[in-house]
Structures are given as C-alpha cells and as structure tokens.
Amino acid sequence: MRAVTFIGTTLLALAPAVLDAAQDRARTLHDTYCLACHGTQTYTRADRIVTDYGGLRTEVDRWQRNMSLNWSRADIDIVTAHLAERYYKLACPAPC
C-alpha cells in the first residue's frame, strides 16, 4: 500500500512539469510553424473560420498536413489546446 501511495504522490508531483512541457512544446510548434506564415490576427478577426473546438482541431490538422509537418496526434492536440485557450477562448471538451 505504501508503494502505491508513493507512486501516486510522485505522479501527482510530476503532473505540473509534464503539463508545462506540453505547453512549451505547443507554444514552440505554433510560434515556429504557424506564425511563420501568419500573425495572430488570423485568430481574432471577425470573419474567422473556426467557431468551435472540433473545427479548430480540424484546421490545425489540415494546415500541418498542408505544410507536410507530420505532427503526431499529440502535437495536433496540444497545439489545438494552446490556440483554444490563448486565442479562441474555447472550452476543451473532455477528455482533453
């Protein structure tokens, strides 16, 4: 029982570091590949294409394929979550 408690406590302690690493990776991918072609006005313009979280993920996936980036599903998910939180103010559906 003590080992399970130790492992659980250790995982909980590491969770913020893992989350921070994912957020840093999302920011790096976005800043390197997305902002290279357009600024943030794409996300905030009145006639933007994206209106919901699923549509945002579709656009992230579409553009990473158009650019032949070969991002993993995890990369697509973290960049989508980054954009949803930072620019679009969209709630992430569970699980996220």
Secondary structure, DSSP 8 states (H G I E B T S, - for coil): -HHHHHHHHHHHHHHHHHHHHHHHHHHHHIIIIITTT--THHHHSTT-S--SHHHHHHHHHHHHHHTT----HHHHHHHHHHHIIIII-----S--
